Amino acid sequence: MNDPRTLTSCRPTVRLWRNPCAQWACGPRPSVLCHSVFTAAWFFFAAPAFAADADLVLENRHVRLAFAAATGEWTSFIDKRSGDELISPAKTPVTVAPPSVPTIDSSRLDRAIAEGRALSLTGDWTFAAKSLAADEVERLLQGKFDGVSWSPTRIPSRRGEGDDKLHDRVGEFWYRREFVPPAGWSDKELALLIGAVDDFDVTYLNGTRIGATGQETPHHWETPRLYRFPSGLLRPGETNVLLCRVTNGAADGGIASPVVMGEANALDTLESRVPRLTLHAGTSDGADTQLQLTARDEPYEYSATFTLLADSAVVARQLSVRNVGDTEQLFQTAVYATPPLTVGPDQVRIFPGSLPVGDAPASSLAPREVSRPRGEDPLVVLWDAKKQRGLGSWFACDEEFSPVSVERPGPGAALIVRHNQHVIVRLAPGESVTLGRQFFWLTHGSRDAALTGVQTVYRTIGLRAPPDGLPGLRSMVLYCGHPGGPPELRFRGYGGFRALSGYVPTLQKLHVDLLWLLPIWEHGEDPKWNLYAPFDHFEVSRLYGTADELKQLADDCGKDGMRLMFDLVPHGPPDFTPLAKAHPEWAAKDQAGKAIYAWGQLAFDNHHAGWQDYMRRAAEWGARQFGAVGARVDCAAGGPLNWNRDVTNRPSLSSLAAGLGMCRAIRDGYRRVHDHVCLLPEEYSGANAYHRVGDLTYDAQFYFLQADLLARQAAPEEWALQFQ
C-alpha cells in the first residue's frame, strides 16, 4: 500500500511515496548522467521497488514534474495553465543512473549471422584520409568516388585489431564498403550495428544518412552504434555502398568490430542496466522546493537535485557524483539530457545570439540528427507560434564549458535538449564533485517572451556585468593600435611610442576615449619573435622605446581625457626565458608529466594561483606606472588540460575556470589603482559566464555569420533575413 507524504509550503509541493523494499533492475540504456550533493533539512525515504509505484511529484501552480519511483526516470512535465504534457514517450529513458556503455550479446549476433538474418561487413574496406569540402561530399553521396584517393584498409581498425597502423590518426576520414545484400530483406526494418567508432561518425547508405553519433553521447569512443533504416534504402541484387565519415580528436581512432547489417530485431542485442533509486528526499523552505534522487552503480553514487523556484515556471537540475569504490576514479563528462520535449506541433529551436541563426523547425532535422550552436553556447529556446508557448534552457557553470545541443529522436516534433559539462576530475574514495545547474523556463505569449525568459535565470544566479566598469563605456570610442605599426610593417616600422605621441592630436579630433595598445612587452629580437609571446610583462620592449617614452604617451593622452588600455598575454612565455625557468611549476603538464606547449610557448596554466598573482601584479604595475585603466586579455578561454597532480585533481579547471580566474586576477590588479576599469576578454565561446568578469566582449558570432554568407555568396534576401 502506498504511503503518500506531502510537503506543502505556500503553493509548491513535493509528494513522496515510500516502499521499504529496494532492488536493482535491468532495463534500456539510460541517456543522462545525473549527480548532485545537497545539504539542507531533508526528509529521507527508502526507494520504492516497483515501477508501478506512484510517481514522485514536484509541482506548483505553474508546472508539474513527475519521476518514476523505481528508477527516478523523468516521466512528466505538465504546463498547468493548459494541462498539456510537454514530454513525449521516450525509447531511451532519462534516469538518475549514468548512461552505462551497452554491451553486445555476441552469441545472439553470431546466431543471426548464421541464420542469414544478418550480414557481417568486417574485412576489406577502403578509406580516404582527407577532410572533404561540401561539393566533394555531395559527389560521394551521389556515388561518384573517382575524385578522391582511396586506400585499402581492414575493418576493424582500432589499436590491436584490423589495420593497426591506422589507429593514431587525427582528423576526418572516410571509410567505404561495397556489398550485395541477401534476398529476403525487402519487407523488414533493417539496422546497422557498429561495435564503436572513435570518436564521432556520420554514416550513409547509398547516399542517405542513416545515423550519427557525436559529442552528445557519453563515452562516444566506446559506445556501440545501432542505426535503424527502412529496407527501401537498399538496392536488392545490386552493389550497395556504405559510407562512414569518422572524426577523431586524439589517438586510437578508427572503427571497432563488429560491423553487421541485418534485420533490426536480430541486431538489437545491446544490453544495459538501469540501477534503481536508493534514496529520495524532498524539502520546501517556504520559497523554493526541491527533490533529490540518488542511485548507486559501483564505483559511483549519482544524485540529481531538481529545484522548482518559488511561484515561477523555472526549474533547475544540479548533478553530482561520489566515488564509493576503493580506488581512485577518473570521471569524465556529465551529460544533462531531457526526455523528448514538445511545446507545440510546429515547434522551432532557436540558438539566440549564435549560429545557425533563425528559427529552425524540428522537422528540418532528420530523425536522430543533432543540431548544436557554433562554439560553446549553453542557451537554446523551443517555441511554438500556434501555441504561443516557449521553453528555454540554459546552463550555469563557471568551471567547464557546457555547450547545448538538440536532437530530434524520431519523426515527430519532439526534441531532446542536452548540455555536456566537459568535466574531468580524479575522485579519491569517498570524494564527490558537484557540477553545474541546468535551468528551464516555461513562458506563454510572444517569441520575445520565450527569449527573454533567460533573464529571470540570470537574475536568480546573479549573472550581471561588473559594477566597477568605466562610467559611460557604452558611448565611448575605442581605438586599437600599436606603436610599431600594423602587421604589414611587422609591428616595428612606425616609430614607437614617440611617433604614436605625435598622432595623439589626431586621435583626439576623432573623439577617441580609450587607446588600446596591442602587446608592447619585451619579446626579444630573434627573427622569429612573436608579439604575443612576451618574455616579461614588467618590461617594455626596446623596439618601441623606453618606459619614460610610454609614460609620456600616457600623459599626452590624458591631457584631453583619453586613457590607455593594454593587451596582456597570460598563456605563457617561451621556455628559454628567465620567467619560464624560474617557474616550471606554472606550466601545464600532460598525463606523462611533460610540459605542454601552445602557440610555440610553454602553456602556463591560467588556473595556477602563482601565475594568476603574477598577472595581477603586472596589471597593477601597468596601472601605477602608465595609468592604464584596463586591458584586453589574450586567450581568455583558458588553455590545455593540466594533469599535474600537485596543482589539482580536476584537469578540466584549466579551461573555463582558468580563463575566468585569470580575468578576475587581472581586473583586481587594475582595481587596486582605479575605482573603475575596463576589461575585454578574448573569447569566442559564447559562454555567458564571461559577462561576470568583462565589460566588453567579442561579437564573434556576428563575424562568423558574415563570413559564412560571403563564402556562400548568399543573395541579398538571405542577408536581410539573417540580420532581421
C-alpha positions in Angstrom: 0.0 0.0 0.0 1.4 3.4 -0.9 2.1 5.8 1.8 1.7 9.3 0.4 3.6 12.1 2.2 3.1 15.6 1.1 5.3 18.6 2.0 3.4 21.8 1.4 4.6 25.3 1.9 2.7 28.1 0.1 1.9 26.7 -3.4 4.9 24.4 -4.1 4.6 20.8 -3.1 6.7 17.7 -3.1 4.8 14.4 -3.0 6.8 11.3 -1.9 5.8 7.7 -1.7 7.8 5.1 0.3 8.2 1.4 -0.1 10.7 -0.4 2.2 11.7 -3.0 -0.4 14.5 -1.9 -2.7 16.2 -3.9 -5.5 18.2 -3.5 -8.7 16.7 -3.9 -12.2 17.9 -4.3 -15.8 16.4 -2.0 -18.4 17.2 0.0 -21.6 20.2 2.2 -21.8 19.7 5.5 -19.8 20.5 8.7 -21.6 21.5 11.1 -18.8 24.3 11.3 -16.3 22.9 12.7 -13.1 24.7 13.9 -10.0 24.4 16.3 -7.0 25.3 16.9 -3.4 22.9 18.9 -1.2 22.8 19.8 2.4 19.6 21.0 4.0 16.7 20.0 6.2 15.7 16.9 4.2 13.1 14.2 4.6 14.6 10.9 3.6 12.7 7.8 2.3 13.9 4.4 1.1 13.5 4.0 -2.6 10.4 2.1 -3.9 11.0 -1.2 -5.6 8.4 -1.4 -8.4 7.9 0.7 -11.5 4.2 0.5 -10.8 4.6 2.5 -7.6 3.2 6.1 -7.7 5.4 8.8 -9.2 7.5 11.3 -7.2 6.0 14.7 -7.9 7.4 18.2 -7.8 4.9 20.9 -8.6 3.5 24.4 -8.0 0.7 26.3 -9.7 2.7 26.7 -12.9 4.2 23.3 -13.7 4.2 19.7 -12.5 7.2 17.4 -12.9 7.0 13.6 -12.2 9.6 10.9 -11.8 9.3 7.1 -11.8 9.5 5.9 -8.2 11.7 3.0 -9.0 14.5 4.5 -11.2 13.9 8.2 -11.0 13.1 8.3 -14.7 11.8 11.8 -15.7 8.3 10.9 -17.0 6.3 14.1 -17.0 6.5 17.9 -17.4 3.0 19.4 -17.4 2.1 23.0 -18.3 -0.6 23.6 -15.6 -2.1 26.6 -17.4 -3.2 24.5 -20.3 -2.9 21.0 -18.8 -0.6 19.9 -21.7 2.0 17.2 -21.3 5.3 18.5 -22.7 7.2 15.2 -22.6 6.7 12.7 -25.4 7.2 8.9 -24.9 10.9 8.0 -25.0 12.6 4.9 -26.2 15.6 5.8 -24.0 14.5 6.9 -20.5 16.2 9.7 -18.7 17.1 8.2 -15.3 19.3 9.1 -12.3 21.9 6.4 -13.2 24.6 7.4 -15.7 24.4 6.1 -19.2 26.2 2.8 -19.0 28.0 1.7 -22.1 25.9 -1.0 -23.7 27.4 -4.4 -24.3 26.7 -6.6 -27.4 25.3 -10.1 -26.9 27.8 -11.8 -29.2 26.1 -15.2 -29.2 22.8 -13.7 -30.4 24.7 -11.8 -33.0 26.5 -14.8 -34.3 23.3 -16.8 -34.4 21.6 -14.0 -36.5 24.5 -14.2 -39.0 24.4 -18.0 -39.1 20.6 -17.9 -39.8 21.0 -15.4 -42.7 19.2 -12.6 -40.8 22.4 -10.5 -40.7 25.5 -9.9 -42.8 28.9 -9.2 -41.5 30.7 -6.3 -43.1 34.0 -6.6 -41.4 37.1 -7.2 -43.5 38.2 -5.3 -46.6 37.2 -1.7 -46.9 38.7 1.4 -48.4 39.4 4.7 -46.8 40.3 8.3 -47.6 42.3 10.3 -45.0 41.0 13.6 -46.0 38.6 16.3 -44.9 36.3 16.9 -47.8 34.7 20.1 -49.0 31.0 20.3 -49.2 30.9 19.8 -53.0 33.2 16.7 -52.6 30.9 15.2 -50.0 28.0 15.8 -52.3 29.8 13.9 -55.1 30.4 11.0 -52.7 26.8 10.8 -51.7 25.9 10.7 -55.4 28.1 7.6 -55.8 30.9 9.4 -57.6 34.1 8.2 -55.9 36.7 8.9 -58.6 37.6 12.4 -57.3 39.0 11.0 -54.0 42.1 8.9 -53.5 41.1 5.7 -51.7 43.4 3.2 -50.0 42.7 -0.3 -48.8 42.2 -1.0 -45.1 40.8 -3.6 -42.8 37.8 -3.1 -40.5 38.1 -3.2 -37.6 40.8 -0.6 -37.5 41.3 0.1 -33.8 44.5 -0.5 -31.9 45.3 -4.2 -31.6 42.8 -5.3 -34.3 42.5 -5.0 -38.0 44.6 -2.3 -39.7 46.5 -1.4 -36.6 48.8 1.1 -38.3 45.9 3.5 -38.7 45.0 3.7 -35.0 46.6 7.0 -34.2 45.2 9.2 -37.0 43.7 12.6 -36.0 41.2 14.4 -38.2 38.5 13.4 -40.5 38.4 10.2 -42.5 36.0 8.5 -44.9 35.5 4.7 -44.9 33.7 2.9 -47.7 32.3 -0.6 -48.1 30.5 -2.1 -51.1 28.3 -5.1 -50.7 25.4 -7.0 -52.2 22.6 -7.7 -49.6 21.0 -11.1 -49.4 17.5 -11.7 -50.6 14.5 -11.5 -48.3 15.1 -8.2 -46.6 12.8 -6.1 -48.7 9.9 -6.1 -46.3 11.7 -5.7 -43.0 13.0 -2.9 -40.8 16.8 -3.1 -41.0 19.7 -1.8 -39.0 23.4 -1.4 -39.0 25.4 -2.4 -35.8 28.9 -1.0 -35.3 30.9 -2.0 -32.3 32.2 1.5 -31.7 33.7 4.5 -33.6 36.5 6.7 -32.1 35.4 9.5 -31.8 32.4 10.6 -33.9 30.7 9.3 -37.1 28.1 10.1 -39.7 27.0 7.0 -41.6 25.3 6.9 -45.0 23.8 4.1 -47.0 23.6 4.7 -50.8 24.0 8.4 -50.2 21.3 8.6 -47.5 22.2 9.4 -43.9 21.1 6.6 -41.6 22.7 7.7 -38.3 25.3 9.7 -36.5 27.0 9.8 -33.1 28.6 13.0 -31.7 29.8 14.6 -28.5 26.3 14.5 -27.1 26.8 10.7 -26.4 28.8 9.9 -23.2 31.7 7.6 -23.8 31.1 8.0 -27.6 34.5 6.4 -28.3 33.4 3.1 -26.9 29.6 3.1 -27.4 28.1 0.7 -30.0 26.0 2.2 -32.7 22.7 0.8 -33.8 21.3 2.7 -36.8 17.8 1.6 -38.0 16.7 2.3 -41.5 13.9 1.2 -43.9 14.6 -1.6 -46.3 13.7 0.7 -49.2 17.1 2.3 -48.9 18.7 -1.0 -50.1 19.0 -1.9 -53.8 18.3 -5.7 -53.9 20.6 -7.8 -56.0 22.9 -4.8 -56.7 26.0 -3.3 -55.3 25.2 -1.1 -52.3 27.6 1.4 -50.7 28.1 2.1 -47.0 30.0 5.3 -46.2 31.2 6.3 -42.7 32.7 9.7 -42.0 34.9 9.4 -38.9 36.2 12.3 -36.9 39.0 11.6 -34.4 40.2 14.2 -32.0 43.1 12.2 -30.5 44.9 8.9 -30.6 43.3 5.5 -31.0 40.8 6.5 -33.7 39.0 4.0 -36.0 36.2 1.6 -36.2 35.8 -1.3 -33.8 34.1 -4.7 -34.6 31.6 -5.9 -35.2 30.1 -4.2 -38.3 26.9 -6.0 -39.1 23.8 -5.2 -41.2 20.6 -7.1 -41.0 17.1 -7.3 -39.5 16.7 -4.8 -36.8 15.1 -7.1 -34.3 18.0 -9.5 -34.8 20.7 -6.8 -34.3 19.1 -5.2 -31.2 21.4 -7.1 -28.9 22.6 -4.2 -26.8 22.3 -4.8 -23.1 22.5 -2.2 -20.3 21.4 -1.9 -16.6 19.4 0.9 -15.0 20.1 1.0 -11.3 17.2 1.7 -9.1 16.9 4.6 -6.6 18.5 4.0 -3.2 17.2 7.3 -1.7 14.9 10.2 -2.5 14.4 13.3 -0.4 12.3 16.4 -0.6 12.2 19.8 1.2 10.4 23.1 1.0 11.8 26.2 2.7 8.8 28.3 2.1 10.1 29.5 -1.2 12.0 27.1 -3.5 11.0 23.4 -3.4 13.5 20.6 -4.1 13.6 16.9 -4.8 16.8 14.8 -4.6 17.1 11.5 -6.3 20.0 9.1 -5.7 21.1 5.9 -7.4 24.2 3.8 -6.8 26.1 2.0 -9.6 29.6 0.9 -8.5 32.0 2.6 -8.3 29.8 5.7 -8.2 26.8 7.1 -6.4 24.8 9.6 -8.5 22.4 12.2 -7.4 20.1 14.7 -9.1 18.5 17.6 -7.3 15.5 19.3 -9.0 14.6 22.7 -7.7 11.3 24.5 -8.5 11.8 28.2 -7.9 9.3 29.9 -5.8 6.0 30.7 -7.6 7.5 30.5 -11.0 7.8 28.2 -14.0 11.6 28.0 -13.6 13.1 24.6 -12.9 16.8 23.8 -12.1 18.6 20.5 -12.1 22.0 20.0 -10.5 24.0 16.8 -10.6 26.8 15.3 -8.5 28.8 12.1 -8.4 30.6 10.4 -5.5 33.2 7.7 -5.6 32.0 4.9 -3.4 34.7 2.5 -4.6 38.0 1.5 -3.0 40.3 3.1 -5.7 40.7 6.4 -7.4 38.3 7.0 -10.3 38.7 9.3 -13.3 35.2 10.8 -14.0 34.7 12.5 -17.4 31.9 14.5 -18.9 28.5 14.9 -17.4 25.5 14.9 -19.8 22.3 16.6 -18.7 19.6 15.2 -21.1 15.9 15.7 -21.2 13.2 13.4 -22.4 11.7 14.4 -25.8 10.1 17.8 -25.3 7.3 19.4 -27.3 5.9 22.8 -26.7 3.6 22.6 -29.8 3.1 20.7 -33.0 5.1 23.3 -35.0 7.9 24.0 -32.5 11.1 25.5 -33.6 14.5 25.6 -32.0 16.4 28.9 -31.6 20.1 29.4 -30.6 19.9 33.1 -29.5 22.9 35.1 -30.4 24.6 32.2 -32.1 24.9 30.3 -35.3 23.0 28.9 -37.1 20.7 31.9 -36.8 16.9 31.9 -37.2 14.1 29.6 -36.1 14.7 26.0 -37.3 11.6 23.8 -37.3 12.0 20.5 -35.6 11.1 18.9 -39.0 14.3 20.4 -40.5 16.3 17.8 -38.6 16.3 14.2 -39.8 15.4 11.6 -37.2 18.3 11.1 -34.7 20.0 14.2 -36.2 21.7 16.5 -33.7 21.9 20.3 -34.0 24.2 22.5 -32.0 25.3 26.1 -32.0 28.7 27.3 -33.0 31.2 27.4 -30.1 30.3 26.6 -26.5 26.9 28.4 -26.3 24.7 27.0 -23.4 21.4 28.6 -24.5 18.5 27.2 -26.5 14.8 28.1 -26.8 12.0 25.9 -28.1 9.0 28.0 -29.3 5.7 27.3 -31.0 3.8 30.1 -32.7 0.4 28.3 -32.7 0.5 27.5 -29.0 2.3 30.8 -28.2 4.4 28.9 -25.8 8.1 28.6 -25.2 10.5 26.5 -23.2 14.1 27.7 -22.8 17.1 26.0 -21.3 20.5 27.5 -20.1 23.4 26.0 -18.2 25.1 27.8 -15.3 28.7 26.7 -14.7 31.9 28.6 -14.0 34.2 25.6 -14.1 33.9 23.9 -17.5 32.4 24.8 -20.8 28.9 23.1 -21.1 27.6 23.5 -24.7 24.0 22.7 -25.6 22.7 20.5 -28.4 19.2 19.3 -29.5 18.3 16.0 -31.1 15.2 15.0 -33.0 14.8 11.4 -31.8 12.1 10.4 -34.2 9.7 11.6 -36.9 7.6 13.9 -34.7 8.2 17.4 -33.5 9.7 16.4 -30.1 13.3 17.5 -29.4 15.8 16.3 -26.7 17.9 19.0 -25.1 21.4 18.1 -23.9 24.1 20.0 -22.0 27.5 18.4 -21.9 29.7 19.6 -19.0 33.2 18.8 -20.1 34.5 17.9 -16.6 37.5 15.7 -16.0 38.2 15.0 -12.3 40.1 12.4 -10.3 38.0 11.2 -7.3 39.6 9.5 -4.4 37.5 7.0 -2.5 34.7 8.9 -0.7 35.2 12.1 -2.7 32.4 13.8 -4.6 32.1 16.5 -7.2 29.1 18.9 -7.6 28.5 20.0 -11.1 26.7 22.9 -12.9 23.0 23.8 -12.9 20.7 23.3 -15.9 17.7 25.7 -16.0 14.4 25.5 -17.8 11.7 28.2 -18.0 8.2 27.9 -19.4 6.6 31.0 -21.0 3.4 31.9 -22.6 2.9 34.7 -25.2 5.3 36.0 -27.8 8.6 34.7 -29.1 10.4 37.5 -27.3 8.9 36.3 -24.0 10.5 32.9 -24.6 13.8 34.5 -25.4 13.9 37.0 -22.5 12.9 34.3 -20.0 16.6 33.6 -19.6 17.0 36.9 -17.8 15.0 35.6 -14.9 17.6 32.9 -14.6 20.4 35.4 -14.9 18.9 37.4 -12.0 18.5 34.2 -10.0 22.2 33.3 -10.1 23.4 36.9 -10.0 24.8 36.9 -13.6 25.4 40.6 -14.4 28.1 42.9 -15.6 30.8 44.1 -13.1 29.6 47.2 -11.2 33.0 48.8 -11.4 33.2 49.3 -15.2 34.1 52.7 -16.7 31.1 55.0 -16.5 29.7 55.8 -19.9 31.6 52.9 -21.5 28.7 52.2 -23.9 29.2 55.5 -25.7 33.0 55.6 -25.7 35.2 55.4 -28.8 37.8 52.6 -28.6 40.8 52.8 -30.9 43.2 49.9 -31.3 46.8 50.4 -32.5 50.4 49.6 -31.9 53.5 51.8 -31.6 55.3 49.6 -34.1 52.6 49.9 -36.8 50.3 47.3 -38.4 51.2 43.7 -39.2 52.3 44.7 -42.7 55.2 46.6 -41.0 55.8 43.6 -38.7 54.9 45.8 -35.8 58.2 47.6 -35.9 58.1 50.1 -38.7 56.0 53.0 -37.4 58.4 54.7 -35.0 57.5 53.6 -31.5 56.0 55.5 -28.6 57.3 58.9 -29.7 55.7 58.5 -33.1 52.4 57.5 -31.6 52.5 60.5 -29.2 52.6 62.7 -32.3 49.4 61.0 -33.5 47.5 61.7 -30.3 46.1 65.1 -31.5 44.5 63.3 -34.5 43.0 60.7 -32.2 41.6 63.4 -30.0 39.9 65.0 -33.1 38.3 61.6 -33.6 37.0 61.8 -30.1 38.8 58.6 -29.1 38.2 57.8 -25.4 40.3 54.7 -25.0 43.6 53.9 -26.8 44.1 50.1 -26.8 47.7 49.2 -27.4 48.5 45.7 -28.7 51.3 43.9 -26.7 54.3 46.2 -26.1 56.2 43.9 -23.7 59.7 42.6 -24.1 59.8 39.7 -26.5 63.4 39.7 -27.8 64.7 40.4 -31.2 65.0 36.9 -32.6 63.9 36.8 -36.3 61.0 34.5 -35.1 59.9 36.8 -32.4 56.2 36.9 -31.6 54.3 39.9 -30.4 52.1 37.5 -28.4 55.0 35.7 -26.8 56.2 38.2 -24.2 59.2 37.4 -22.0 58.3 39.7 -19.2 55.1 41.7 -18.6 57.1 44.1 -16.3 59.4 45.3 -19.1 58.6 47.4 -22.2 60.1 46.2 -25.5 63.1 48.2 -26.6 61.9 48.0 -30.1 59.2 50.7 -29.3 61.1 52.9 -26.9 61.6 53.3 -23.2 59.3 53.2 -20.2 59.7 57.0 -19.9 58.5 57.5 -23.5 55.5 55.3 -22.8 54.7 57.5 -19.7 54.9 60.5 -22.0 52.5 58.9 -24.4 50.1 58.3 -21.4 50.5 61.9 -20.3 49.8 63.2 -23.8 46.6 61.1 -24.0 45.5 62.2 -20.6 45.6 65.9 -21.5 42.3 65.6 -23.3 40.8 62.8 -21.2 42.0 59.9 -23.4 43.1 56.8 -21.4 45.3 53.8 -22.2 44.3 50.1 -22.3 47.0 47.4 -22.6 47.0 43.9 -24.1 48.0 41.2 -21.6 49.1 37.8 -22.8 48.7 35.2 -20.0 49.1 31.9 -22.0 52.8 31.6 -21.2 56.4 32.6 -22.3 58.9 30.8 -24.4 60.7 28.0 -22.5 64.1 29.7 -22.6 63.1 32.8 -20.8 64.0 33.6 -17.2 60.3 33.6 -16.2 59.8 30.0 -17.6 62.9 28.7 -15.9 62.0 30.3 -12.6 58.5 28.9 -12.5 58.3 25.5 -14.2 55.5 24.6 -11.8 53.2 27.1 -13.6 53.3 25.1 -16.9 50.5 22.7 -17.7 51.6 19.0 -17.8 50.3 16.2 -19.9 49.4 12.8 -18.5 53.0 11.7 -18.8 54.2 14.6 -16.7 55.7 16.5 -19.6 55.3 20.3 -20.0 52.7 21.3 -22.7 53.4 23.8 -25.4 50.8 26.1 -27.2 51.4 28.8 -29.8 55.1 27.9 -29.7 55.4 28.7 -26.0 55.1 27.0 -22.7 51.4 26.7 -21.8 51.2 28.2 -18.4 48.1 27.1 -16.5 45.8 30.1 -16.1 44.2 28.3 -13.1 47.5 28.3 -11.2 47.4 30.7 -8.2 51.0 31.7 -8.7 50.6 32.6 -12.4 47.4 34.5 -11.6 49.2 36.5 -9.0 52.0 37.4 -11.4 49.4 38.7 -13.9 47.6 40.6 -11.1 50.8 42.3 -10.2 51.6 43.1 -13.9 48.2 44.7 -14.3 48.7 46.8 -11.1 52.2 47.8 -12.3 50.8 48.9 -15.6 48.1 50.9 -13.9 50.5 52.7 -11.5 53.3 53.3 -13.9 51.4 54.3 -17.0 47.8 55.0 -15.8 46.3 52.1 -17.8 42.7 51.6 -16.9 42.3 48.0 -18.2 43.3 45.5 -20.8 42.3 43.1 -23.4 43.1 39.6 -22.1 44.5 37.3 -24.8 43.3 33.7 -25.0 40.9 34.3 -22.1 39.1 30.9 -22.6 41.9 29.1 -20.7 44.3 26.6 -22.1 45.1 22.8 -22.4 44.3 20.3 -19.6 46.7 20.3 -16.8 47.2 16.8 -15.4 49.7 17.9 -12.8 48.6 16.3 -9.5 50.5 18.8 -7.5 48.2 21.6 -8.8 44.7 20.0 -9.0 42.7 16.8 -9.1 40.5 18.4 -11.8 42.4 18.8 -15.0 39.5 20.5 -16.7 39.7 23.5 -14.5 42.4 24.8 -16.8 39.7 25.7 -19.3 36.7 27.9 -18.4 37.6 28.2 -14.7 41.1 29.2 -15.6 40.0 31.9 -18.1 37.6 33.4 -15.6 40.0 33.2 -12.8 42.8 34.9 -14.8 40.4 37.7 -15.8 39.4 38.2 -12.2 43.0 38.5 -11.2 43.9 41.0 -13.9 40.8 43.0 -13.1 41.7 43.0 -9.4 45.2 44.3 -10.4 43.7 47.4 -12.1 41.2 47.9 -9.4 44.0 48.3 -6.8 44.8 51.6 -8.6 41.5 52.7 -10.2 37.9 52.8 -9.0 36.6 52.0 -12.5 38.3 49.8 -15.1 37.7 48.1 -18.4 38.4 44.5 -19.3 38.0 42.9 -22.7 38.4 39.1 -22.5 39.3 37.5 -25.9 37.0 34.5 -26.1 34.6 33.3 -28.8 32.9 30.5 -26.9 29.6 32.2 -26.3 29.8 31.2 -22.6 27.8 33.9 -20.8 30.0 33.5 -17.7 32.4 36.0 -19.1 29.8 38.7 -18.6 30.7 38.5 -14.9 34.4 39.5 -15.4 34.4 41.6 -18.6 33.0 45.0 -19.6 33.2 44.3 -23.3 33.0 41.1 -25.3 33.8 39.9 -28.8 30.7 39.7 -31.1 32.4 36.8 -32.8 29.1 35.2 -33.9 28.3 38.3 -36.0 31.7 38.0 -37.7 31.2 34.2 -38.4 27.8 34.9 -39.8 29.1 37.4 -42.3 32.0 35.1 -43.2 29.5 32.3 -43.9 27.2 34.5 -46.0 30.2 35.8 -48.0 31.6 32.3 -48.5 28.3 31.0 -49.9 27.8 34.2 -52.0 24.3 34.5 -50.4 21.6 36.5 -52.1 20.7 39.9 -50.6 17.4 38.5 -49.5 19.2 36.0 -47.3 21.4 38.7 -45.8 18.3 40.6 -44.9 16.6 37.5 -43.4 19.7 36.6 -41.3 20.1 40.1 -39.8 16.5 40.9 -39.1 
